[in-house]
Amino acid sequence: MATLFTPLKLDELELVNRIVIAPMCMYSAEHGKMTDWHIQHLGNLAQSGAGLLIIEATAVEPHGRISYGDVGLWDDLTEQAMQRVVDSIRRYSNMPIAVQLGHAGRKGSCDVPWNGGQQIPPEQDLGWQTIAPSAEPCKQTENPPHAMTEEDIVALKSHFVSAAQRAAKIGLDAIELHGAHGYLLHQFLSPLSNLRDDQYGGSLENRMRLVLEVFTEVRAVFPQGKPVGIRISATDWVRGGWDLQQSIALAKALDEQGCSFIHVSSGGLSENQQIEVGPGYQLHFAESIKQAVQMPVIAVGLITEPQQAEEVLQTGQADAVALARGILYDPRWPWHAAVELGEKAIAAEQYQRCAPHNHKDLFSK
């Protein structure tokens, strides 16, 4: 049997296969509230036959959004909007649903991508003052963030806890903390963005402190048995920045604290990053981290072909593979992978008559 179509357990949550739909921002929320767009978008992906669906980066407080169009989970209205979307999806799909909780930090207050994605100054409509570990902007042309005080850090942790409690009330199956792509938790990790001289800056131990504290506090309030994992950038792709060896140290520390999984991406912190992009270009990071930890490792990044994904798993580079843009392009990728690998796929009864004439037994009953 193809490894891609074998079950995978994340704590007590069992995925029917090892295909994960990565979180992808849609920039289509209204004041943090999910809309009908999310019902049709996530509902479509929930019919794909993948093993896990992760809701896009969800801000734990309004100023934690990347853009004014980002999803949030910080009050009753945003909770109710997400509950509506999740309930709608679950009427027709048994796919487990996770949410990625995060804070944009200095990469917030931006326009939506199709308008150029530039940062909006705080004095303009739709903009706000950003925060970060230090008063260092992501781009020198941008408004500098406010360096967070220790009181700000305490408040930030409380925002993550509150959002996790709301995720539990909604009945979500898992949480992924967003520690990647240059957003606030990653900003604390990287020496390029964290210039603090207190207990949250300087040494590797200090720069990891906030991530470990957020994980511990979220884990304490999310139901036991339901996974709490993290997505990280394994490297900044900049000399002197966050790198693989530091990522391994963080992964080991999280492993010791009972982290349920680690989702390994890279980059996003610095405009000076130099990335050599190609098929599976981040796989060696996932493989190195997998060799150092017990928790499952999810690989992501230009994994686009079924046989490629199968080889990732068979060679032990990761325990699961995540698709992002690839599954937007082909929302039935898991079906097509099942055909190519000679396996069964999952489809709603309404769709099962679409099986190709030479694969009439494609779908599981």
Secondary structure, 3 states (H helix, E strand, C coil): CCHHHCCEEECCEEECCCEEECCCCCCCCECCECCHHHHHHHHHHCCCCCCEEEEEEEECCHHHCCECCCEECCCHHHHHHHHHHHHHHHCCCCCCEEEEEECCHHHCCECCHHHCCCECCCCCCCCCCCEECCCCCCCCCCCCCEECCHHHHHHHHHHHHHHHHHHHHHCCCEEEEEECCCCHHHHHHCCCCCCCCCCCCCCHHHHHHHHHHHHHHHHHHCCCCCCEEEEEECCCCCCCCCCHHHHHHHHHHHHHCCCCCEEEECCCCCCCCCCCCCCCCCHHHHHHHHCCCCCCEEEECCCCCHHHHHHHHHCCCCCEEEECHHHHHCCCHHHHHHHHHCCCECCCHHHHHHCCHHHCCCECC
